[in-house]
Amino acid sequence: MSILPTLQNRFRDALGELADDSEKDKLLELIRRSTDPKFGDYQANFAMPLGKRLGRPPREVAAEVVERLDVAEFCRSPEIAGPGFINLEVRDDWLIEQLTAAVADPRLGVPRVDRPRTYVIDYSAPNVAKPMHVGHIRSTVIGDSLCRVLRFLGHTVVSDNHIGDWGTQFGMIIYGYKHFLDEDAYQRNPVEELARLYRLVRKLADADEHAEIGSAVLGETAKLHAGDPENLRLWREFLPECEQEIDRVYRRLNVSFDHTLGESFYNDYLESIVEGLIEQGIARESDGAICVFLEGEKVPMLIRKQDGAFLYATTDLATIRYRMETFRPDAILYVVDHRQGMHFKHLFATAALIGYGDVELRHVSFGTVLGNDGRPFKTRSGDTVGLEKLLDEAVRRAAEIVAANDDAKPDAPELSTEDRRRIAETVGIAALKYADLSHSRTSDYVFSFDKMLAMNGNTATYMQYAYARVQSIFRRGGIDIEAIRNDGAAITLDSPAERSLGLELLRFSEALDLAVLDYRPNLLTGYLFDLAGRYSTFFEQCHVLRAESEELRNSRLLLCDRSARTIRKGLELLGIDVVEKM
């Protein structure tokens, strides 16, 4: 049982006629975990705003609610404090019962949702004509973690990588291939040469003195979209090479997709989308272009240019139609940079006019990765930082840390060269992913290898170390933890540190619910950091292998085990691996 949702449901009943359903929803958000243990484990702070609205003393309102509140099976008698705070303390026997019931549970006591939904999650979405860069890290890891958490909770999730494989960037590459190709470089490394051509042509097309190149690029793009045999041949030659390059990065990140349906997949749908909108009276001609004019918006959404070319908006409308007809989702989430906010506002409004008003269409926006100068993170030369180079550097730095820690062990180093290499790859990439996920997705953050690889603080390295420390205890003690799980050993919570850890372990389900409520993985990383902190306090204050009795030793071993398994599962849901030794 998840404590917070259960409390909210019980308080909803106890509020009775004091508030209507919509007000209750807002009031129940004021039931939170207590920040200070002396005020109990949870605190309801809604009596003050409710009393003000009712014109009654808050303590009187709180007393009326407590009189009707039914929480006796898992809480001590609620206490009213100050001007009307309702403090609640979870019963120790109930805590022990819940912890014991999940000792061998692979789901760690987390229930599946009562009403599963179907989600389509659109994330990562690189332009395949150029290498992935630092700007792709946020969409990729946020989207992947949301997929993992929603699936674990029991929802059906369809992940779709809507790659850019058909746009102007291919017009640039085709033009570059025809005019500036270095044949030897192309044979050695096709993707690297194609990326060079893209950068070169883009630079020339943006220059005033080469305006004709910009026009020529648009011409090559138009020929591709019209089915020109030569341009289609080149596109088919380039695409597999580009996709293989991107897939290699995804393998290192341990990210995969159910579908990779790029812009080219929807090309044949675009004309019918535009004609359908015209027939429905949703779109109309304006200066030769076809536009959707949305109520309250000064700028229309353009879906076909004067020259007949289609736009991202057209493709996105076709994508919504395909997803609705194919997957029949309850929600479609777009994990995309915050700068696309206006595009999605127009897109969703148009989709509602078409008839897709019942599906949840959500732009899960995120901020920018910054350098120390407070600007978007770039190389010293001003180029965008390549994602694979970031991964390589993270692994290199992690290798130095792993080697230093192993060499400093009092007896002798434990790890082989291969172990060090494997652990460095896991730790380095985990650090990069966790650093992104631990920040609120709507905030910008400053990129720092030193911070993300720190052995303390809210980092993947700290979390992986917490997990590895538990495995070290089991190895030193020769512990068969699975046997202890299956032997029916009892859990006790006799000390404050044990109780605090036990309560935090039961909050795992609550943390997952909060993380998906507004699609914020940082709420899960925050929970794991709190859990690791409470485990550290428990470990410092409570002897495990040298406990006073076998019963107490087994109880504490089970708390260690549950902590490690929760950290491992939490990291897994973030797309991050653990290591058995560090």
N, C-alpha and C positions, 0 to 999 in steps of 0.2 A: 504494500500500500504506500502510495506517495503522500507524504504528510501535508504539504501545502495545498494541493488540490482538494484533499479531503477536508481540511479545515475550511477552505473557501466554500465548499458545498454545504457544510454544517452551518456556517455563518449565514449563508444565503437563506437557509430555512429559518434560522433564528431571527433574522431581520423582519420576517413576516410582512406586515402591512406598513412598516415604517418607511419603506422605499419601494419604488416600482422596479421592474427588471433592469431597465437601462441604468438607473442610478445604482442599483446593487452591483452591477458589473464594475462601475468605477470605484465604489466603496471597497469591494473585495480586493482591489489592487493594493489597498492600504494594509493588507495582512502580510507581514513580512517576517523574515528571520530576525530575531533580536540581535542587536549589535553588541550587547553586554549581557553575559550569562546571568547576572544578578536580576535581570528583568525576565528571566525564563528563556525558553527556546524560540518562541514565536510571539509576535505582538500584533494586535489589531488596533489600528490608529484612526478608525473611521468615526468614532463617536463625536469628535469635535466638529467636523464639517456637517455631519448629520444633525447634531444638536443645534447648530447654528441655523440650519435650514428649517428645522422643526420649531425653533424658538423655545427649546428646552435645555436644561443643564446637561452637558455631555455625560457627567457621571450617572445621571438618572437614565439617560438613553443607554449607556453601557450596561447598567444594572438590568434593564429590561431585556436586552439582548442576551446577556449571560444567563438570565433566568430560563430562557428558552433554548439555550445552547446545549446540544447533546454530543459531548466529546469524552464521556467518562471512560470509555473502553480503552482510550490511548493517551489521555491527558489527565493530570491532576486537576483539582478544582481551579477554574480560572480566577485570577485576581485582578481587581480594578485598581489602577494606580494613577496618581496625579489628577489631571483634569478629565480623565476618562480613558486612559490606555488600558487595554485588556491584555494581560500577560498570561501566556500559556506555557506550561512545562510538560514535556512528554514523559510518560511513566516509564521508569527503568525496566520493569518487568515486560512491558510491551516492546521496548527497544530490543531487549534480549530475545524475545520471542521472534521478532521480525528478522534479526540478524541470524539466529539459529536456523530459521526456515529456509534461508537462502545460502547456507554454507556450501552446498554442492550445486547450486543453481547456476547454469552457464549464463543466464540473463541477469544474475546478480540482483534478483528481486524486482527487476524493471518489468512492469506489465506491458503488453501490447495494447494499443489504443482500442477503445470500444467501437469507434466509427472510422475505419481506415479510409483515406482518400487516395486518389490517383494524382500524382504530380508529374509534370514534365519540367525538367530543369535544364535550362539553356545556359551553358557556361564555357569558359575558356575562349572559344571562337577566334582563333588567330587567323590572320591572312596567311595562307600557306605559301605565298610567293616570297616570303621573307622569314628569316629565323625568328623564333620566339624571343621576346625580350622581357625585361623586368616588369613591364606593364601588364604582362599576362599572368603573373604569379597570383595576384589577388583573385581574379575571376576564377582561375583554375582551382586553387585550394579551397576557397570559400564554397564554390559550387560542389566540389567533391565531398566536402565535409557535410554539407546539407543533405546530399544524396544518402550518405552513410547513416546519418542520424535518423532521417525520416524512414529509411528502410528498417532500421533496428526497431523503431517504435511500431512498426507494423503496416506502414503505408506502402502503396505501390508507387515506385519511382521509375520514370523513364528519363535517362540522361541523354542529352542530344548536343553534340558539338557542332554548332552551326558555323562551320568554317567559311572563311572568305576565299572562295576558289573560282570566282567568275567576274570579279570587278575590274576597275581601272588598273589595279596593280599588274594584272596580266597583260593589259595593253602596253604598259611600260616595259615589261620584260620582253614581250614579243618585239616591240620596236627596238629595244636594246640588243636583242639577239640578232636582229637583221642588220644592225648598223655598227655595233661596237663589240661583238663577241670576241673573246680570247679563246680560240678553239682548244688549245692545250690545257688552259685552266679549266675549261668546261669538262674535258675528259677526266681530269684528275679529281675534281670535286664540283659536280654540277650545281649543287645548291649554293655553294659559296660564290660561284661565278654568277648565278642568277641573282643572288642578293646584291652583288656588286653592280650588275647591270641595272637593277631596280633603283639603287641609290643614285647612280650616275644619271639615269634618265629623269628621275624625279627632280634632281638638282637643276638639270638643264631646262626642264619644262617650267620650273618656277622662275627662271631668269628671264628678264624682259627681252634680252637680246636673242632669245631662242623661243619666241612665241610660237613659231611654226612647229616646234617639236611637241608642244602641248596639244596642238591641233592634230598632229599626226598620231599621237598616243590615243586620242579619242577615236580617231579613225580606225586604228588597229583593234580597239576594244569593240567598236560597233561591228567590224567585220567578224570578229570572234562570235559575238552574240547572234549575228545573222547566219552563222554556219559556214563561213568561209573555210574551204577544205584545208588550206595551208595553215591558217591560224588555229583551227581545231586540231590539226596534227601536232603542232608545236605544243599546244595546251595539254594534249594527252601525253606528250613526251615529258613535259615538265612536272605534271601533277604528281605522279607516283614518287618521284625523287623528293619533292617537297614534303609529301605526306610521310615518307619514311623518316625524314629528318625530325619532324615534329613528334612522330610516334616514339622515337628513341628518347626524347625528353620526357614524354609521358611515362615511359617505362621506369625511368629513374625516379620520377615523382610518385610512382605507384598509383597512377590515375588512369582510369579506363572509362569508356562510354558505351552505352547500349547502341547508340546510333551516331553516325557522323554524316549528317545530311547537309551538305554545303549549299551555297547560293545557287550553284549550277543545277542542283536537283530540282529546283522550283522554276527553272527558266520557262518550261512549257506551260506553267500555270498563270504566268503574269498577265498575258493578254486577256484571259477570261476574267481575272480579278478586276481589271480596269473596266471592262465592258459591263461586268455585273454591277459595279458601283454606279456606273452611269445609268444603267437601266433602273436601278433602285432609287435614283434621284439623290444619291449620297455624294456623287462626284459630278463635276461639270467642267466645261472648257473655260480657260482664262488665258488670253494672249497666246493661244495655240497649245498650251499645256493643259493637262487634266489635273484638277485639284479637288481636295476635300476641304470644304469650308466649315470649320467647327464653331459652334456657338461659343462666344466669349473669347475666341482666339483671334488675334490680329493677323497672324501669319497662317496661311492655309497649309495643308499637308500635300505636297506634290507627289503624284504617283506615276505620271508619265510626262517627260519633257517635250518641248516643242519638236525636237528631232525624232521623237518616237522612243527614245531610250527610257528604260524603267529605272527605278531607284531602290534604295534600301527599304523604304517604306512599302513599296509594292511587294518586294520579296518577303518582308516580315508579315504582311497580310496573308500572302499565300501560305506562309509557314503556319500561321495560326489556323487557317482553314484545314490544312493537312493534318495538323496535330489533333484538332477537334474531331475530325472524321476518323482518324486512325487510332488514336489512343484514348479518346473520350475522357480527358482529364477534368478534375475538379479545380486544378490550379496549374498555371504555367508561370514559372519563375524565370526571370531574366537576370542573371548575375553579371551586371555590366557597369562599367565606369559611370560615375555620377554625372559626367558631362553629357550623357545621352538622355538626361531626364526629360527634356522637352520632346524629343523624338518619341519616347515611350508614352508620354502623356497624350500626344496626338494619336499614336498607334492604338492605344487602348480605347480611346474615345471613339475612333472609327470602328474598331472591332465591335463595340457595343451597338453602334448603329446598324452594323451588318446582322446582328442577332446573337452575338456572343457575350451577352450581358451577365449570364449566370456563372461563368467561369471566373475564378480569381486570376486576374492578370496582374503580376507584381514585378516592378523593377526593383530588384535587390541591389541597390547601388552601393558603391564603395569609393573611398578616397584614393589619394595618390601616394605612391612611394617616393619619398623625398631624399635628397642628399643633405649633407651637413650645411649647405648654403640655403636650405629651405626651399629649393626649387626641385622640380622633377629629377630623379636620380639619373645621372648620365656619366659617361666616361670623361676623363680630363679633356679629351678632344671635342667634347660636346655631343658625341654619338649616344644613342640609346644603348643601355647595357644589355648585352645578350644574356638570356636566361641560363643557357648551358654553361657559360663562363662563370656565372654566379654560383651554380651548383658545384663546378670544379673548385672554385676558391673556397666555398664553405667546407667541402670535403677535405681540402688541403689543410685548412686551419684546424678542423676537427682531428685530423691525423696527428698533428703536433700535440694537441691536448691529450689524446688517448695515449700516445707514446710517453709523454711526460708523466702522466698519472701511473701508468704501468711501471715505468722505470723507478718511480718513487716508492713502490710497495716495499715494506720492511724486509721481507724474506728474499724474494726474487721476482722478476717480472713473470706474469702468468700467461701472457698472450703471445701466440705465434705471429709471424709476419702476416699471414693470411687473416688471422683473427683481427689484427689491428686494421688491416685494409677494409675488411667487411664492416667492422664497428664504426670506422671513420665515415664510410659512405652512409651508413644509417644515421649516425649522429649529425653529420653535416647537413644532410637534406632535411632531417627532422627539424633542425634549428631554423632553417630558412622558412619552412612551412609554418611552424608554430609561432615564429615571430610575427608573421602576417596575421595568423588567426587570433592571436592574443590581443590584437588591437580591435577596437570597435570598427566595424566595417565602414561606417560612415565618416571616420576620421582619417586624415592624412597621418603618416608616420615617417620618421627619419630612419633610414636604413643604416644598421650598424652591425658588422660581424662580431665585434667585441661583446656587445650586449646580448646578441642572440645565442652566442656560444658560452655564456657565463654559466658557471656551476651553481650559482645561487640566483634567486629571483625567479620570476615567472617565465622560464625558458624550457624548451624541450629537453635540454641537457640536464637541467635540474630534475625534471620529471622522470627521465630515463634513469638517472642515478638513483632516485627514490625506489624505482622498480628493481633495479639491479641490486640495491642494498638488501632488499628482502630476500632475493634469491641467494645472496651471499650468506645470510643467516641460515637458510635451509641447508646450504652446502656445508658450512662449518659444523652445524649440529647433526649432520647426517639425517636430516628430517625427511620422512616420507609424508609429505603434506596431504597427498590424496588419501592415504590410509587414515590420517587423523580426521579428514573431512567425513569419511565414510564410517568412522567408529562411533559417531554420535557424541563426540566430546562437547561438553557444555561451554557456553560463553558467559563470562561474568564481566560486570562493569563496576568494579569496586572503587576505582580511583577516578578523580575528575578527568584525567587524561584519557583513560579508557572510555569513559562515557562520552566525552567530546568527540573522540574518534568514531565511536559507534554511531552517534547521531549524524555525523558528517557522511558516513558511509551510506546511510539511508536516504541522504539527499541526492543521490545520483540520479534517480528517476526524475526528481523535481528539477534538477539542473538541465536535463535533456528537454523536458517540457518547456522550460524558459528559453532554451537556445533556439527552438523552432517556432516559438510564439511570434517573434519578429525576425526570424532568420538571422540570428546573431551567434556564430560559433564562439565568440570571445566569452560568452557566458559559460560555456563548457570549460574553456581553458581556465577561467577564473575559479570555477569549482575545483578543478583538478589541483590548482595551486593551493587553494585552501586545504584540500584533503591532504596533500603532501606535507603541508605545514603542521597539520594536526598529527599526522603520523610521526613526523620528526619529534614533536613534543612528547608523544607517547613513547617513542623509542628511547628518548633521553631519560624519561622519568620511570619507566617500567621495565625491569629486567625481563628478558624473554627466555633465552636459553638457561639463565641462572635463576629462574623464578623459584619461589619458596616451595612449590609443590608441583606435582605432575599435572594436576588438574588446572592450576593457574598457568602453567607453561603451555599446555595445549590450548587454553582459551586465548592466550596472547599470540600464539602461533596462528590461530584462526583469524585473529584480527589483522595480523601481518599479511596473511594470505589474501584476505578480502580486500585489504588496501592495495596490494600489488595487482590483483585481478581487476579492480576498479580502475586503477591508473592505466593498466594495459588496454582495457576495453575503451576507456575514454580516449586514449591516444589513437587507438584503432579507428574510432569514429571520426577522428580528425584527419585520418589518412597517414598516421605516423606509427612507425615500428618501434619496438623496444629491443633492448639487448640484455642478455643474461649476465654479462660482465662488463665493467667499465674500468 
